[in-house]
Amino acid sequence: MLKIQFKDPNRNPLWVMEKNFSIGADKSNHLVLNQLGIAPFHAKLINQGDKFLLRDINEAGTFVNGQRVTQKQVACGDTLRFGDVELEIIDPLSETQDEACPYWSLIADSSWLSGQEFPILANIGETVLIGRNHECHIVFPGTHLSRRHAQITMGAKSLTVTDLKSANGTFLNDSKIDEAEVKAGDRLRFDVYSFRVFGPGIQLSKSATHTKLPALTPPPGSIEAAPTNSPAKEPAIDTTVQPEAKRWKTRPTSPGNREEPVYPKNKALGWLVAGVILIGFATAALLIVGG
C-alpha cells in the first residue's frame, strides 16, 4: 500500500492497493488524469513487496523530484509529476502519532471503491454506524449492505466491530463474526465491500535505501501472515487418476460399427440350428402349395 496526495488541495488522498497501478488519461487506468500533457497510458506504480517502482511507459515524461525517470524506486516524501499534475507520497504513520486522538480508517481494496479511504471519525468509546442508510456515519449505497449493517466502537489500540444482524454478514479476515476485536492491518468485509484497517500499531516494511514505505504487514494470526524467510513451496503435483476418455459410438449403420451375428462355437449345435431353419422354410412352402 502506498498513499499519495495531490498538490491540488481540492482532491482527496489516494491509496495504491493494486500490484500494478496504472496512471493516464484513458478511463481504464486506476488513476485517471485528464489534464494536458497526460498520455492515455502514462506510467505505472509497481508493488514489489517491500518497495514500489515508478515506471514510465510513454514519451510525455515521468518525473520524480524534478528529474525525468524511466524507472525509479519511490518512497515517502518523493514528489511525482505527470504532465502538469504533481503528487506527493506521504507518510501515513504521521497521522497515528496522537495517542489522545488515535487515527483509524478503512481503506477499500476491492470493487470500484479500491484505494479510497474512509476515516473513522470518533473519540474513544464512541461508535460509528456503517450501512446504506443516509443516517449512518459511513454510507455505501449498494444494495448488498443492510440499512444499518454494522457498527465500529473506537478504542485506543483496537476497534470493536459488531454486526447489526445484517442480511449478508460482516467478516474479519474472511471469518464471519457477530462481534470481534479488530486491529490495524486486519481485513474487514461487509458482504462484498472489503477494507484494510489502518490505525495505531500498524507495521510498515522498510526499504534498504529509502524511508518507510506504506506496505501493510498482516499482524500475527492473520490469514495472510507468514514468515518472511519461509522457503518457497514446490508446485503441487496432481496425482489424481484421470478418468478414461469416453468411447463414442457412431450410428449402427456406419461401416466398421455394425453388429455382426455371433455364431455358436459348437459345430453340432450349429448344424442343428441350420436344420431347424430349413425345416421351417420347407413347411411354409408346403402350406403355400397345398393352399
Short mmCIF file of the C-alpha atoms (twelve columns), coordinates in Angstrom:
data_MODEL
# 
_entry.id   MODEL 
# 
loop_
_atom_site.group_PDB 
_atom_site.id 
_atom_site.type_symbol 
_atom_site.label_atom_id 
_atom_site.label_alt_id 
_atom_site.label_comp_id 
_atom_site.label_asym_id 
_atom_site.label_seq_id 
_atom_site.Cartn_x 
_atom_site.Cartn_y 
_atom_site.Cartn_z 
_atom_site.pdbx_PDB_model_num 
ATOM 1   C CA . MET A 1   0.000   0.000   0.000   1 
ATOM 2   C CA . LEU A 2   1.149   3.483   -0.875  1 
ATOM 3   C CA . LYS A 3   -0.557  6.756   -0.021  1 
ATOM 4   C CA . ILE A 4   -0.357  9.626   -2.484  1 
ATOM 5   C CA . GLN A 5   -1.616  13.185  -2.103  1 
ATOM 6   C CA . PHE A 6   -2.368  15.614  -4.934  1 
ATOM 7   C CA . LYS A 7   -0.692  19.006  -4.684  1 
ATOM 8   C CA . ASP A 8   -4.149  20.291  -5.573  1 
ATOM 9   C CA . PRO A 9   -5.795  20.601  -2.106  1 
ATOM 10  C CA . ASN A 10  -9.266  20.064  -3.592  1 
ATOM 11  C CA . ARG A 11  -8.530  16.415  -4.350  1 
ATOM 12  C CA . ASN A 12  -8.575  13.652  -1.739  1 
ATOM 13  C CA . PRO A 13  -5.574  11.424  -0.993  1 
ATOM 14  C CA . LEU A 14  -5.500  8.034   -2.680  1 
ATOM 15  C CA . TRP A 15  -4.139  4.669   -1.614  1 
ATOM 16  C CA . VAL A 16  -2.418  2.425   -4.140  1 
ATOM 17  C CA . MET A 17  -3.777  -1.066  -3.438  1 
ATOM 18  C CA . GLU A 18  -3.070  -2.889  -6.699  1 
ATOM 19  C CA . LYS A 19  0.146   -4.700  -7.671  1 
ATOM 20  C CA . ASN A 20  0.259   -2.753  -10.936 1 
ATOM 21  C CA . PHE A 21  -1.333  0.665   -10.546 1 
ATOM 22  C CA . SER A 22  -1.782  2.374   -13.914 1 
ATOM 23  C CA . ILE A 23  -1.865  6.143   -14.423 1 
ATOM 24  C CA . GLY A 24  -3.037  8.002   -17.532 1 
ATOM 25  C CA . ALA A 25  -5.817  9.735   -19.417 1 
ATOM 26  C CA . ASP A 26  -7.563  6.566   -20.571 1 
ATOM 27  C CA . LYS A 27  -10.611 5.666   -18.492 1 
ATOM 28  C CA . SER A 28  -9.350  2.125   -17.911 1 
ATOM 29  C CA . ASN A 29  -6.497  3.377   -15.675 1 
ATOM 30  C CA . HIS A 30  -6.662  3.127   -11.892 1 
ATOM 31  C CA . LEU A 31  -5.836  6.832   -11.642 1 
ATOM 32  C CA . VAL A 32  -7.384  8.843   -14.473 1 
ATOM 33  C CA . LEU A 33  -5.785  12.243  -15.166 1 
ATOM 34  C CA . ASN A 34  -7.496  14.434  -17.776 1 
ATOM 35  C CA . GLN A 35  -5.032  17.334  -17.778 1 
ATOM 36  C CA . LEU A 36  -2.947  18.378  -20.773 1 
ATOM 37  C CA . GLY A 37  0.310   16.526  -21.278 1 
ATOM 38  C CA . ILE A 38  -1.029  13.219  -19.944 1 
ATOM 39  C CA . ALA A 39  -0.698  10.213  -22.257 1 
ATOM 40  C CA . PRO A 40  -3.514  7.633   -22.454 1 
ATOM 41  C CA . PHE A 41  -1.242  5.192   -20.577 1 
ATOM 42  C CA . HIS A 42  1.376   7.361   -18.899 1 
ATOM 43  C CA . ALA A 43  3.032   5.429   -16.063 1 
ATOM 44  C CA . LYS A 44  2.724   2.564   -13.595 1 
ATOM 45  C CA . LEU A 45  3.391   2.127   -9.895  1 
ATOM 46  C CA . ILE A 46  4.548   -1.443  -9.357  1 
ATOM 47  C CA . ASN A 47  4.383   -3.073  -5.926  1 
ATOM 48  C CA . GLN A 48  7.323   -5.417  -5.372  1 
ATOM 49  C CA . GLY A 49  6.623   -6.416  -1.792  1 
ATOM 50  C CA . ASP A 50  8.813   -4.104  0.288   1 
ATOM 51  C CA . LYS A 51  9.260   -1.428  -2.371  1 
ATOM 52  C CA . PHE A 52  7.439   0.485   -5.090  1 
ATOM 53  C CA . LEU A 53  8.790   1.225   -8.549  1 
ATOM 54  C CA . LEU A 54  7.537   4.046   -10.751 1 
ATOM 55  C CA . ARG A 55  7.851   3.080   -14.423 1 
ATOM 56  C CA . ASP A 56  7.423   5.491   -17.332 1 
ATOM 57  C CA . ILE A 57  5.527   3.937   -20.277 1 
ATOM 58  C CA . ASN A 58  5.195   6.909   -22.651 1 
ATOM 59  C CA . GLU A 59  7.167   9.684   -24.350 1 
ATOM 60  C CA . ALA A 60  5.486   12.574  -22.500 1 
ATOM 61  C CA . GLY A 61  7.755   12.145  -19.493 1 
ATOM 62  C CA . THR A 62  7.525   10.988  -15.879 1 
ATOM 63  C CA . PHE A 63  9.397   12.875  -13.155 1 
ATOM 64  C CA . VAL A 64  10.495  12.112  -9.584  1 
ATOM 65  C CA . ASN A 65  11.670  15.081  -7.514  1 
ATOM 66  C CA . GLY A 66  12.069  17.121  -10.691 1 
ATOM 67  C CA . GLN A 67  14.189  14.551  -12.560 1 
ATOM 68  C CA . ARG A 68  12.889  12.616  -15.547 1 
ATOM 69  C CA . VAL A 69  12.987  8.866   -14.989 1 
ATOM 70  C CA . THR A 70  12.396  5.694   -16.929 1 
ATOM 71  C CA . GLN A 71  12.097  3.573   -13.794 1 
ATOM 72  C CA . LYS A 72  12.825  4.514   -10.203 1 
ATOM 73  C CA . GLN A 73  12.112  3.265   -6.718  1 
ATOM 74  C CA . VAL A 74  9.967   5.762   -4.810  1 
ATOM 75  C CA . ALA A 75  9.247   6.314   -1.129  1 
ATOM 76  C CA . CYS A 76  7.667   8.699   1.367   1 
ATOM 77  C CA . GLY A 77  8.461   12.333  0.676   1 
ATOM 78  C CA . ASP A 78  9.010   11.906  -3.064  1 
ATOM 79  C CA . THR A 79  7.189   14.199  -5.484  1 
ATOM 80  C CA . LEU A 80  5.830   12.657  -8.684  1 
ATOM 81  C CA . ARG A 81  4.920   14.640  -11.785 1 
ATOM 82  C CA . PHE A 82  2.970   13.575  -14.861 1 
ATOM 83  C CA . GLY A 83  2.491   16.473  -17.273 1 
ATOM 84  C CA . ASP A 84  1.269   19.355  -15.124 1 
ATOM 85  C CA . VAL A 85  -0.065  17.085  -12.352 1 
ATOM 86  C CA . GLU A 86  2.023   16.789  -9.184  1 
ATOM 87  C CA . LEU A 87  1.521   14.283  -6.393  1 
ATOM 88  C CA . GLU A 88  3.430   13.581  -3.208  1 
ATOM 89  C CA . ILE A 89  3.957   10.249  -1.471  1 
ATOM 90  C CA . ILE A 90  3.014   10.944  2.128   1 
ATOM 91  C CA . ASP A 91  3.843   9.122   5.343   1 
ATOM 92  C CA . PRO A 92  0.582   7.749   6.784   1 
ATOM 93  C CA . LEU A 93  2.226   6.953   10.126  1 
ATOM 94  C CA . SER A 94  2.317   10.647  10.984  1 
ATOM 95  C CA . GLU A 95  -1.458  10.538  11.322  1 
ATOM 96  C CA . THR A 96  -1.357  7.886   14.057  1 
ATOM 97  C CA . GLN A 97  1.053   9.565   16.482  1 
ATOM 98  C CA . ASP A 98  -1.543  11.323  18.674  1 
ATOM 99  C CA . GLU A 99  -2.385  8.792   21.409  1 
ATOM 100 C CA . ALA A 100 -5.105  11.040  22.832  1 
ATOM 101 C CA . CYS A 101 -6.929  11.032  19.499  1 
ATOM 102 C CA . PRO A 102 -5.834  7.932   17.531  1 
ATOM 103 C CA . TYR A 103 -6.376  7.925   13.777  1 
ATOM 104 C CA . TRP A 104 -8.245  4.967   12.296  1 
ATOM 105 C CA . SER A 105 -9.589  4.454   8.804   1 
ATOM 106 C CA . LEU A 106 -10.921 1.857   6.372   1 
ATOM 107 C CA . ILE A 107 -9.054  1.587   3.071   1 
ATOM 108 C CA . ALA A 108 -11.042 -0.083  0.302   1 
ATOM 109 C CA . ASP A 109 -9.193  -2.822  -1.566  1 
ATOM 110 C CA . SER A 110 -11.932 -4.256  -3.764  1 
ATOM 111 C CA . SER A 111 -14.510 -3.291  -6.375  1 
ATOM 112 C CA . TRP A 112 -14.985 0.259   -7.609  1 
ATOM 113 C CA . LEU A 113 -14.046 1.731   -4.207  1 
ATOM 114 C CA . SER A 114 -10.445 0.484   -4.367  1 
ATOM 115 C CA . GLY A 115 -7.936  2.991   -2.975  1 
ATOM 116 C CA . GLN A 116 -10.492 5.210   -1.285  1 
ATOM 117 C CA . GLU A 117 -10.028 5.927   2.402   1 
ATOM 118 C CA . PHE A 118 -12.875 6.274   4.903   1 
ATOM 119 C CA . PRO A 119 -11.734 7.819   8.220   1 
ATOM 120 C CA . ILE A 120 -13.425 6.578   11.385  1 
ATOM 121 C CA . LEU A 121 -14.220 9.920   12.998  1 
ATOM 122 C CA . ALA A 122 -14.958 9.206   16.648  1 
ATOM 123 C CA . ASN A 123 -13.486 9.602   20.089  1 
ATOM 124 C CA . ILE A 124 -12.530 6.653   22.273  1 
ATOM 125 C CA . GLY A 125 -15.685 4.849   23.365  1 
ATOM 126 C CA . GLU A 126 -17.871 6.320   20.617  1 
ATOM 127 C CA . THR A 127 -19.453 4.284   17.827  1 
ATOM 128 C CA . VAL A 128 -19.649 4.743   14.066  1 
ATOM 129 C CA . LEU A 129 -22.524 3.231   12.058  1 
ATOM 130 C CA . ILE A 130 -21.927 1.643   8.646   1 
ATOM 131 C CA . GLY A 131 -24.682 0.861   6.151   1 
ATOM 132 C CA . ARG A 132 -26.609 2.138   3.177   1 
ATOM 133 C CA . ASN A 133 -28.994 4.347   5.166   1 
ATOM 134 C CA . HIS A 134 -28.172 8.041   4.801   1 
ATOM 135 C CA . GLU A 135 -28.289 8.395   8.597   1 
ATOM 136 C CA . CYS A 136 -25.189 6.168   9.001   1 
ATOM 137 C CA . HIS A 137 -21.795 7.793   9.562   1 
ATOM 138 C CA . ILE A 138 -20.175 5.842   6.694   1 
ATOM 139 C CA . VAL A 139 -22.624 5.240   3.849   1 
ATOM 140 C CA . PHE A 140 -22.281 2.793   0.949   1 
ATOM 141 C CA . PRO A 141 -25.308 2.914   -1.356  1 
ATOM 142 C CA . GLY A 142 -25.012 -0.639  -2.727  1 
ATOM 143 C CA . THR A 143 -27.941 -2.962  -2.113  1 
ATOM 144 C CA . HIS A 144 -25.574 -5.642  -0.764  1 
ATOM 145 C CA . LEU A 145 -25.437 -3.793  2.552   1 
ATOM 146 C CA . SER A 146 -28.210 -3.608  5.103   1 
ATOM 147 C CA . ARG A 147 -29.547 -0.185  6.039   1 
ATOM 148 C CA . ARG A 148 -27.707 -0.457  9.365   1 
ATOM 149 C CA . HIS A 149 -25.126 -3.137  8.623   1 
ATOM 150 C CA . ALA A 150 -22.551 -2.857  11.420  1 
ATOM 151 C CA . GLN A 151 -21.084 -0.524  13.998  1 
ATOM 152 C CA . ILE A 152 -17.486 0.215   14.983  1 
ATOM 153 C CA . THR A 153 -16.607 1.215   18.540  1 
ATOM 154 C CA . MET A 154 -13.419 3.245   18.850  1 
ATOM 155 C CA . GLY A 155 -10.682 2.020   21.181  1 
ATOM 156 C CA . ALA A 156 -7.195  3.294   21.999  1 
ATOM 157 C CA . LYS A 157 -5.327  0.381   20.425  1 
ATOM 158 C CA . SER A 158 -8.064  -1.537  18.661  1 
ATOM 159 C CA . LEU A 159 -11.604 -1.341  17.330  1 
ATOM 160 C CA . THR A 160 -14.645 -3.413  18.207  1 
ATOM 161 C CA . VAL A 161 -16.847 -4.314  15.253  1 
ATOM 162 C CA . THR A 162 -20.413 -5.505  15.853  1 
ATOM 163 C CA . ASP A 163 -22.664 -6.909  13.141  1 
ATOM 164 C CA . LEU A 164 -26.180 -5.458  13.447  1 
ATOM 165 C CA . LYS A 165 -27.976 -8.614  12.276  1 
ATOM 166 C CA . SER A 166 -27.208 -7.748  8.661   1 
ATOM 167 C CA . ALA A 167 -28.597 -9.833  5.827   1 
ATOM 168 C CA . ASN A 168 -25.242 -10.645 4.194   1 
ATOM 169 C CA . GLY A 169 -22.880 -10.645 7.154   1 
ATOM 170 C CA . THR A 170 -19.730 -8.996  8.499   1 
ATOM 171 C CA . PHE A 171 -16.358 -10.741 8.093   1 
ATOM 172 C CA . LEU A 172 -12.995 -10.343 9.815   1 
ATOM 173 C CA . ASN A 173 -10.087 -11.875 7.884   1 
ATOM 174 C CA . ASP A 174 -12.706 -13.883 5.928   1 
ATOM 175 C CA . SER A 175 -14.358 -15.344 9.054   1 
ATOM 176 C CA . LYS A 176 -17.956 -14.360 9.714   1 
ATOM 177 C CA . ILE A 177 -18.412 -12.568 13.041  1 
ATOM 178 C CA . ASP A 178 -21.105 -11.205 15.327  1 
ATOM 179 C CA . GLU A 179 -18.659 -9.110  17.343  1 
ATOM 180 C CA . ALA A 180 -14.870 -9.066  17.351  1 
ATOM 181 C CA . GLU A 181 -11.805 -7.010  18.188  1 
ATOM 182 C CA . VAL A 182 -10.134 -5.559  15.101  1 
ATOM 183 C CA . LYS A 183 -6.523  -4.416  14.926  1 
ATOM 184 C CA . ALA A 184 -4.600  -2.364  12.402  1 
ATOM 185 C CA . GLY A 185 -3.706  -4.445  9.356   1 
ATOM 186 C CA . ASP A 186 -6.769  -6.698  9.561   1 
ATOM 187 C CA . ARG A 187 -9.098  -7.139  6.607   1 
ATOM 188 C CA . LEU A 188 -12.695 -6.198  7.336   1 
ATOM 189 C CA . ARG A 189 -15.501 -7.025  4.924   1 
ATOM 190 C CA . PHE A 190 -19.174 -6.052  4.850   1 
ATOM 191 C CA . ASP A 191 -20.613 -8.507  2.336   1 
ATOM 192 C CA . VAL A 192 -18.745 -7.626  -0.912  1 
ATOM 193 C CA . TYR A 193 -17.131 -4.397  0.380   1 
ATOM 194 C CA . SER A 194 -13.598 -5.246  1.548   1 
ATOM 195 C CA . PHE A 195 -11.246 -2.952  3.506   1 
ATOM 196 C CA . ARG A 196 -7.843  -2.940  5.152   1 
ATOM 197 C CA . VAL A 197 -7.879  -1.403  8.619   1 
ATOM 198 C CA . PHE A 198 -5.352  1.391   9.174   1 
ATOM 199 C CA . GLY A 199 -4.550  2.630   12.658  1 
ATOM 200 C CA . PRO A 200 -2.061  2.817   15.562  1 
ATOM 201 C CA . GLY A 201 0.444   -0.014  15.782  1 
ATOM 202 C CA . ILE A 202 0.356   -0.865  12.116  1 
ATOM 203 C CA . GLN A 203 3.610   -2.400  10.888  1 
ATOM 204 C CA . LEU A 204 5.192   -0.942  7.768   1 
ATOM 205 C CA . SER A 205 8.077   -2.528  5.948   1 
ATOM 206 C CA . LYS A 206 11.380  -0.733  5.318   1 
ATOM 207 C CA . SER A 207 13.435  -0.367  2.193   1 
ATOM 208 C CA . ALA A 208 17.222  -0.683  2.484   1 
ATOM 209 C CA . THR A 209 17.838  2.666   0.809   1 
ATOM 210 C CA . HIS A 210 14.563  4.508   1.386   1 
ATOM 211 C CA . THR A 211 12.362  5.695   4.194   1 
ATOM 212 C CA . LYS A 212 9.436   3.659   5.409   1 
ATOM 213 C CA . LEU A 213 7.074   2.508   2.726   1 
ATOM 214 C CA . PRO A 214 3.390   2.047   3.479   1 
ATOM 215 C CA . ALA A 215 3.128   -1.651  2.637   1 
ATOM 216 C CA . LEU A 216 0.965   -3.446  5.179   1 
ATOM 217 C CA . THR A 217 2.381   -6.402  7.060   1 
ATOM 218 C CA . PRO A 218 -0.506  -8.535  8.390   1 
ATOM 219 C CA . PRO A 219 -0.462  -8.960  12.176  1 
ATOM 220 C CA . PRO A 220 0.271   -12.333 13.807  1 
ATOM 221 C CA . GLY A 221 -2.692  -14.650 13.442  1 
ATOM 222 C CA . SER A 222 -3.856  -13.054 10.223  1 
ATOM 223 C CA . ILE A 223 -4.679  -15.446 7.419   1 
ATOM 224 C CA . GLU A 224 -2.040  -13.688 5.298   1 
ATOM 225 C CA . ALA A 225 0.687   -13.659 7.917   1 
ATOM 226 C CA . ALA A 226 3.730   -15.751 7.014   1 
ATOM 227 C CA . PRO A 227 7.425   -15.662 7.988   1 
ATOM 228 C CA . THR A 228 9.401   -13.572 5.542   1 
ATOM 229 C CA . ASN A 229 12.119  -16.236 5.413   1 
ATOM 230 C CA . SER A 230 9.756   -19.083 4.606   1 
ATOM 231 C CA . PRO A 231 11.133  -21.318 1.836   1 
ATOM 232 C CA . ALA A 232 9.278   -21.228 -1.429  1 
ATOM 233 C CA . LYS A 233 6.821   -24.033 -1.800  1 
ATOM 234 C CA . GLU A 234 7.278   -26.537 -4.575  1 
ATOM 235 C CA . PRO A 235 4.406   -26.619 -7.039  1 
ATOM 236 C CA . ALA A 236 1.877   -29.274 -6.146  1 
ATOM 237 C CA . ILE A 237 1.808   -32.357 -8.341  1 
ATOM 238 C CA . ASP A 238 -1.602  -33.604 -9.391  1 
ATOM 239 C CA . THR A 239 -1.676  -37.296 -8.545  1 
ATOM 240 C CA . THR A 240 -5.366  -37.865 -9.214  1 
ATOM 241 C CA . VAL A 241 -6.213  -40.535 -11.776 1 
ATOM 242 C CA . GLN A 242 -7.843  -39.057 -14.810 1 
ATOM 243 C CA . PRO A 243 -10.983 -40.873 -15.996 1 
ATOM 244 C CA . GLU A 244 -10.680 -42.814 -19.224 1 
ATOM 245 C CA . ALA A 245 -11.886 -40.900 -22.223 1 
ATOM 246 C CA . LYS A 246 -15.342 -41.846 -23.407 1 
ATOM 247 C CA . ARG A 247 -15.550 -44.000 -26.494 1 
ATOM 248 C CA . TRP A 248 -18.343 -42.534 -28.508 1 
ATOM 249 C CA . LYS A 249 -20.202 -44.898 -30.887 1 
ATOM 250 C CA . THR A 250 -21.216 -43.901 -34.357 1 
ATOM 251 C CA . ARG A 251 -24.611 -44.867 -35.743 1 
ATOM 252 C CA . PRO A 252 -25.165 -48.664 -36.020 1 
ATOM 253 C CA . THR A 253 -25.271 -48.408 -39.830 1 
ATOM 254 C CA . SER A 254 -21.835 -46.850 -40.083 1 
ATOM 255 C CA . PRO A 255 -19.130 -49.008 -41.683 1 
ATOM 256 C CA . GLY A 256 -16.951 -50.717 -39.118 1 
ATOM 257 C CA . ASN A 257 -19.558 -50.366 -36.404 1 
ATOM 258 C CA . ARG A 258 -22.196 -52.854 -37.479 1 
ATOM 259 C CA . GLU A 259 -23.054 -55.617 -35.064 1 
ATOM 260 C CA . GLU A 260 -22.355 -58.898 -36.826 1 
ATOM 261 C CA . PRO A 261 -24.275 -62.072 -35.744 1 
ATOM 262 C CA . VAL A 262 -22.403 -64.296 -33.331 1 
ATOM 263 C CA . TYR A 263 -22.488 -67.982 -34.248 1 
ATOM 264 C CA . PRO A 264 -22.156 -70.784 -31.674 1 
ATOM 265 C CA . LYS A 265 -18.701 -72.256 -31.378 1 
ATOM 266 C CA . ASN A 266 -20.144 -75.834 -31.112 1 
ATOM 267 C CA . LYS A 267 -20.358 -77.182 -34.737 1 
ATOM 268 C CA . ALA A 268 -23.024 -79.841 -33.911 1 
ATOM 269 C CA . LEU A 269 -25.237 -77.275 -32.323 1 
ATOM 270 C CA . GLY A 270 -24.691 -75.030 -35.325 1 
ATOM 271 C CA . TRP A 271 -25.844 -77.749 -37.775 1 
ATOM 272 C CA . LEU A 272 -28.907 -78.416 -35.612 1 
ATOM 273 C CA . VAL A 273 -29.916 -74.762 -35.723 1 
ATOM 274 C CA . ALA A 274 -29.446 -74.684 -39.507 1 
ATOM 275 C CA . GLY A 275 -31.586 -77.856 -39.915 1 
ATOM 276 C CA . VAL A 276 -34.411 -76.372 -37.867 1 
ATOM 277 C CA . ILE A 277 -34.369 -73.251 -40.066 1 
ATOM 278 C CA . LEU A 278 -34.511 -75.342 -43.286 1 
ATOM 279 C CA . ILE A 279 -37.401 -77.472 -41.984 1 
ATOM 280 C CA . GLY A 280 -39.266 -74.287 -41.158 1 
ATOM 281 C CA . PHE A 281 -38.836 -72.957 -44.705 1 
ATOM 282 C CA . ALA A 282 -39.919 -76.321 -46.183 1 
ATOM 283 C CA . THR A 283 -43.047 -76.497 -44.038 1 
ATOM 284 C CA . ALA A 284 -44.001 -72.987 -45.042 1 
ATOM 285 C CA . ALA A 285 -43.584 -73.831 -48.731 1 
ATOM 286 C CA . LEU A 286 -45.811 -76.929 -48.476 1 
ATOM 287 C CA . LEU A 287 -48.546 -74.962 -46.768 1 
ATOM 288 C CA . ILE A 288 -48.483 -72.380 -49.531 1 
ATOM 289 C CA . VAL A 289 -48.645 -75.055 -52.294 1 
ATOM 290 C CA . GLY A 290 -51.356 -77.006 -50.503 1 
ATOM 291 C CA . GLY A 291 -53.408 -73.846 -50.017 1 
# 
